Every structure is written in structure tokens, then in C-alpha cells.
């Protein structure tokens, strides 16, 4: 949950409650990541993870890509005028400070590091493993899972298309947009389980303990929840974003390139409806381009201009303190397992 949603406060609260809290390193500088890891360690002595974005390849032939971005910028000129701000510079870089963040994590290892938007070089996974770090690669298909297995990942995060935020495809192909751009979690989980002999973390649309029980029964070793924790008081999500997740004004989500140039699932609002059909495949260029607009919309109190990332189960979000939510999910998981035929599970397990 890059962009502020998952910071030290939320990650520490989840870990302290018995889950595995994650610190989102995306869109932060290496220096900021270092400071947040120190703060997280101050708040908890329990294990936690850090998520990194992989550097992105060029978006295509230079002139063609620049032209597509320029056309989209022209379309957004009215937004900039409305919010009384300038558009951002689309050429701010595509590596998200990856090498610097890796250096931080190699110098001062953390228990778990996960990767989004691709699979790191095998040498990177080997170096992290040698430092005692468990490595997790996010995948959206069996072929990506096999590639991550060959590269040496210790585990895989299997992300279904129901997930909020960015779809973590390794190769962003705009031709896939019309086909729905991904498999639902349960069939994807089954396909990946047959493709590789690795522990799997199921992610995408999970909001209740019963769903956690379902993915564990389907072969996952753990479940990962994002949207469910966005409404917690410890979440760094904007208050307007938190309110929108359970508001009756927002009835559905869509995958869109409108805000960042990469497919990402968010609540359908005015910006998504008006600009989504015209946004080119150009990540993170469009992320940089629209960043001032999204910030200005938040300052103006206008969620219709914000990127309201959300999974398909967003209306099931419960605004509880993170520790209470972990405890409730654990109780629901236990109840769901106890309802199954066969030996009853032992209570008191970790979430």
C-alpha cells in the first residue's frame, strides 16, 4: 500500500497483534525508508516485512511514448486549471530508488522483503537470503510464478485480480486490458500451486476470516490483506479515502490507468470515468504527471479527483484499530475452520 497507507504505525500494530505487518517502500526515498524502518523497530520487536517496487523498463519507442504522454497531459490541462496547480514532470525517473533501498536492506536486514512489478535478479534474492531475509515475489500468473521460482524466491504472493491498487503483472501489456487483465484469486491460486513447489501467500479481495480459511484450504500458507486495513486509525490513508471505502456513493471498482499509467483497481470516481479510457500505458510517467492533481484534490477535499485504491471487497471494511481487526479476523478464521467436518482446530493460533 505505497503512498502512505502502510507506514510504521500500521505495520507495527499488525505485527504486535500477531500478524506480519508490512512497510510499503514504494514512492519513498532510501533515506525515508531507513528512517521508517528505525521507527518500526522502535515500535515493535516482532517480525515485519518491507515491500519494494522493481525498476520499470522503457514504455516503448521514445517519440511514440512521449507523444502519448503529451496528449494525455493536454487532456489533463483542465484538471490542473480547476485545482489551481501544475502538472507533474513525467520524466522524474522509473527506478523508484531501487538500488538505494536494496542497499539499506542489505546493510540492515529485515525479516521479510517482498517485490512488486517483477522479479529481481537471482543475485539479489541470493544476497538477501544470505542475510537471513525471506524473499517473496508477487505474481499474477503461473508463468510469473515459474520465473520467480527459477530466480530463487523463497515464497510467492499470489495476487488475484480482485486486489486493490496496482495489478502486479511483471510485463505490462496494454493488449490485456480488454480481457479483464488477470485471474481471480482462487483459480489463480490453484494454478500457481500446481506450477511451483513454493509457499504461497494469497492476496486479493480478502476481508473476512472465512475468506482466509478458504484460501488456506485452497493451498495457501498465509493470506495478505490490504484494503481491510486501510480504514484502521493507524493507516496513513487520507481521511477522504477512508470514508469513501464504505460510502454508498462508491458502489464499484475498476482497473484503470488513469492515475499512474499501470492497471490499478480503485473506486470509480469522476477522474477515473473521464480519463481512464484515454490513459496510455506509461508507468510511472503518469504517476508523476498526475501526482500534483491528486494532492491538490485531497487538499480541496474533493475525492472525485483522488486515486481511491480499493479491492473488490471494500464495502466490507471495518474501521477498527488494527489490533482489534487482527483479533477479529483470527476469531473468524477459527470459527470457519471449526465449522468444517473433521478434527477441530486448536485456538490461539497466529493470524
C-alpha positions in Angstrom: 0.0 0.0 0.0 2.5 2.5 -1.2 1.8 6.2 -1.0 1.4 6.4 2.8 -1.2 3.8 3.6 1.1 1.3 5.3 3.7 3.1 7.4 5.4 2.2 10.7 2.4 2.8 12.9 0.1 0.4 11.0 2.8 -2.2 10.3 3.9 -2.3 14.0 0.3 -2.5 15.2 -0.4 -5.6 12.9 2.9 -7.3 14.0 2.2 -6.6 17.7 -1.2 -8.2 17.3 0.2 -11.4 15.8 0.2 -10.7 12.1 3.1 -9.8 9.9 3.0 -6.1 9.3 4.4 -4.7 6.1 6.1 -1.4 5.4 5.5 0.0 1.9 8.7 1.4 0.5 7.2 2.5 -2.9 7.4 6.2 -3.7 9.8 6.8 -0.8 13.5 7.8 -0.9 16.1 5.4 0.5 16.6 7.8 3.4 12.9 7.9 4.2 12.8 4.1 4.1 15.8 3.8 6.5 14.1 6.2 8.9 10.8 4.4 8.8 12.5 1.0 9.4 14.1 2.5 12.5 10.7 3.9 13.7 9.1 0.5 13.0 11.7 -1.3 15.1 11.2 1.2 17.9 7.5 0.3 17.9 7.8 -3.4 17.8 10.4 -6.2 18.3 8.3 -8.7 16.3 9.0 -9.7 12.6 7.8 -7.4 9.8 8.3 -7.0 6.1 9.2 -4.4 3.5 7.8 -4.2 0.0 9.9 -2.8 -2.9 8.8 -1.7 -6.4 11.0 -3.1 -9.2 12.5 -0.6 -11.7 10.4 -0.3 -14.8 11.5 -0.8 -18.4 11.1 1.9 -21.0 7.5 2.5 -22.0 8.2 2.0 -25.7 9.8 3.9 -28.6 10.8 7.3 -27.3 9.0 9.5 -29.7 5.8 7.5 -29.6 5.8 7.2 -25.8 6.5 10.9 -25.4 3.7 11.8 -27.8 1.2 9.6 -26.0 2.1 11.2 -22.6 2.0 14.7 -24.1 -1.5 14.1 -25.5 -2.7 12.8 -22.1 -1.1 15.9 -20.4 -3.1 18.1 -22.8 -6.3 16.3 -21.7 -5.4 17.0 -18.1 -4.8 20.7 -18.6 -8.4 21.5 -17.5 -7.9 19.5 -14.3 -4.7 21.5 -13.5 -6.6 24.7 -14.0 -9.6 23.5 -11.9 -7.3 22.5 -9.0 -5.0 25.6 -9.4 -1.9 23.5 -9.7 0.7 22.5 -12.3 1.0 19.0 -13.8 4.0 17.0 -12.6 7.1 16.1 -14.6 6.6 12.7 -16.2 10.4 12.2 -16.5 11.2 12.1 -12.8 12.6 8.6 -13.1 11.5 4.9 -13.4 13.6 3.1 -10.8 11.9 4.3 -7.5 15.3 4.5 -5.8 15.5 0.7 -6.0 19.3 0.3 -5.7 19.4 2.7 -2.7 16.6 0.8 -1.0 18.3 -2.5 -1.6 21.5 -1.1 -0.1 19.5 -0.1 3.0 18.0 -3.6 3.3 21.4 -5.4 2.8 23.1 -3.1 5.3 20.5 -3.6 8.0 18.5 -6.7 7.0 14.8 -7.1 7.8 12.9 -10.4 8.3 10.9 -10.3 5.0 11.3 -8.4 1.7 8.6 -8.7 -1.0 8.8 -7.4 -4.6 6.1 -5.9 -6.8 6.1 -5.3 -10.6 8.5 -8.0 -11.5 11.1 -10.5 -10.3 14.5 -9.3 -9.1 17.8 -10.6 -10.4 18.7 -14.0 -8.8 21.8 -12.5 -7.3 19.6 -10.0 -5.4 17.5 -12.8 -4.0 20.6 -14.8 -3.1 22.2 -11.9 -1.3 19.1 -11.1 0.7 18.7 -14.8 1.6 22.3 -14.9 2.8 21.5 -12.1 5.2 18.6 -14.1 6.7 15.8 -12.3 4.8 12.9 -14.3 3.5 12.2 -13.1 -0.1 8.7 -13.0 -1.6 7.8 -12.2 -5.2 4.3 -11.1 -6.2 2.9 -13.0 -9.2 -0.3 -12.8 -11.2 0.1 -15.9 -13.4 1.7 -19.4 -13.4 4.4 -18.3 -15.8 5.4 -15.5 -13.5 5.4 -18.0 -10.6 7.8 -20.3 -12.5 10.1 -17.4 -13.3 10.2 -16.4 -9.7 10.9 -20.0 -8.6 13.8 -20.2 -11.0 15.2 -16.9 -9.7 15.3 -18.3 -6.2 12.3 -16.6 -4.4 11.6 -18.3 -1.1 7.8 -17.7 -1.4 5.2 -16.1 -3.7 2.5 -13.6 -3.1 -0.3 -14.7 -5.4 -2.3 -11.7 -6.4 -5.8 -12.1 -7.7 -7.5 -9.5 -9.9 -9.8 -8.6 -7.0 -6.9 -6.8 -5.3 -6.9 -3.1 -4.7 -4.2 -0.9 -6.0 -1.8 -1.9 -8.8 -2.0 -5.2 -10.5 1.5 -6.6 -10.1 2.0 -8.0 -13.6 5.7 -8.5 -14.5 5.2 -7.3 -18.1 2.6 -4.6 -18.5 0.8 -5.4 -21.8 -2.0 -2.9 -22.6 -3.4 -5.5 -25.0 -4.6 -7.5 -22.0 -6.8 -4.6 -20.7 -9.8 -5.6 -22.8 -9.7 -9.2 -21.5 -10.0 -8.2 -17.8 -6.3 -8.2 -17.1 -6.0 -11.1 -14.7 -7.4 -14.2 -13.0 -9.5 -14.3 -9.8 -7.7 -15.3 -6.7 -9.0 -18.9 -6.2 -8.4 -20.2 -9.7 -5.0 -18.4 -9.8 -4.0 -19.9 -6.5 -4.8 -23.4 -7.7 -2.9 -22.9 -11.0 0.2 -21.5 -9.2 0.1 -24.3 -6.6 0.3 -26.8 -9.4 3.1 -24.9 -11.2 5.6 -24.4 -8.4 6.6 -26.1 -5.0 6.8 -22.9 -3.0 4.8 -21.5 0.0 2.0 -19.2 -1.3 0.6 -16.1 0.2 -2.9 -15.4 -1.2 -3.9 -11.8 -1.9 -6.9 -10.1 -3.4 -10.3 -9.1 -2.0 -9.8 -10.8 1.3 -11.8 -9.0 4.0 -13.1 -11.7 6.4 -11.6 -14.6 8.4 -13.8 -17.0 6.5 -12.1 -16.0 3.3 -8.7 -16.6 5.0 -9.9 -20.1 5.8 -10.9 -20.6 2.2 -7.5 -19.6 0.7 -5.7 -21.7 3.3 -7.9 -24.7 2.3 -7.1 -23.9 -1.3 -3.4 -24.4 -0.7 -2.1 -21.0 0.5 0.3 -20.9 3.5 -0.9 -17.4 4.5 -3.3 -14.6 3.5 -2.4 -11.0 2.8 -5.0 -8.2 3.4 -4.6 -4.6 2.3 -8.0 -2.8 1.8 -9.3 -4.3 5.0 -6.6 -2.3 7.0 -6.9 1.0 5.0 -9.7 2.2 7.3 -7.9 1.5 10.5 -6.9 4.6 12.6 -3.2 3.6 12.2 -3.5 3.6 8.4 -1.9 6.6 6.7 -4.6 6.7 4.0 -6.2 10.1 3.6 -9.4 10.6 5.6 -11.4 11.1 2.4 -10.1 7.8 1.1 -11.0 6.0 4.3 -14.5 7.4 4.2 -15.0 6.6 0.5 -14.3 2.9 1.0 -17.5 2.3 2.9 -19.6 5.2 1.4 -22.7 4.4 -0.5 -21.6 6.9 -3.2 -19.0 4.4 -4.4 -20.6 1.2 -5.5 -17.9 -0.5 -7.6 -14.2 -0.6 -8.5 -12.4 -0.8 -11.8 -8.9 -1.4 -13.1 -7.7 1.9 -14.6 -4.5 3.5 -15.9 -5.9 7.0 -15.3 -3.7 7.9 -12.4 -0.4 6.1 -12.9 -0.3 4.5 -16.4 -0.4 1.0 -15.0 -3.5 -1.1 -14.3 -4.7 -0.4 -10.7 -8.0 -1.1 -9.0 -9.8 1.9 -7.5 -13.2 3.2 -6.6 -14.9 4.6 -9.7 -15.0 8.4 -9.4 -15.2 11.3 -11.8 -11.4 11.3 -12.7 -11.4 7.6 -13.4 -14.5 7.8 -15.6 -13.4 10.8 -17.6 -9.7 10.0 -18.1 -9.4 6.2 -17.7 -10.3 5.4 -21.3 -7.6 7.7 -22.7 -4.7 7.0 -20.3 -1.7 5.4 -22.1 0.4 2.6 -20.7 3.2 4.7 -19.3 4.2 3.9 -15.7 5.5 5.6 -13.6 5.3 8.6 -16.0 1.6 9.2 -15.5 2.1 8.7 -11.7 4.5 11.6 -11.7 2.3 13.6 -14.1 -0.9 13.3 -12.0 0.7 13.5 -8.5 0.1 17.2 -8.1 -3.5 16.9 -9.2 -4.2 14.1 -6.7 -2.6 16.1 -4.0 -4.5 19.3 -4.8 -7.8 17.3 -4.9 -7.1 16.0 -1.4 -6.3 19.5 -0.1 -9.5 20.8 -1.7 -11.5 18.0 0.0 -12.5 16.5 -3.4 -12.3 12.7 -3.5 -13.6 12.8 -7.1 -10.0 13.8 -8.2 -8.1 11.4 -5.9 -6.9 7.8 -6.6 -9.1 5.9 -4.2 -7.4 2.5 -4.4 -9.7 -0.3 -3.2 -10.2 -4.1 -3.6 -13.5 -5.5 -4.7 -14.5 -6.2 -1.1 -14.1 -2.6 0.0 -17.7 -2.3 1.4 -16.8 -4.9 4.0 -14.1 -2.7 5.5 -14.4 -2.3 9.3 -12.9 0.9 10.9 -11.4 -0.9 13.9 -7.9 -0.4 15.5 -5.5 -2.7 13.7 -5.0 -5.0 16.8 -8.8 -5.4 17.1 -9.1 -6.2 13.4 -6.4 -8.9 13.6 -8.1 -10.4 16.6 -11.5 -10.4 14.9 -10.1 -11.9 11.7 -8.3 -14.6 13.8 -11.6 -15.4 15.6 -13.5 -15.6 12.3 -10.8 -17.9 10.9 -11.1 -20.2 13.9 -14.9 -20.3 13.6 -14.8 -21.0 9.9 -12.3 -23.9 10.4 -14.3 -25.2 13.4 -17.4 -25.4 11.2 -15.7 -27.8 8.8 -16.1 -31.6 9.3 -13.2 -33.3 11.0 -10.9 -32.5 14.0 -11.5 -29.1 15.5 -8.5 -26.7 15.1 -6.6 -25.6 18.1 -7.5 -22.0 19.2 -4.9 -19.3 19.8 -3.0 -19.6 16.5 -1.3 -16.6 15.0 -3.0 -14.7 12.2 
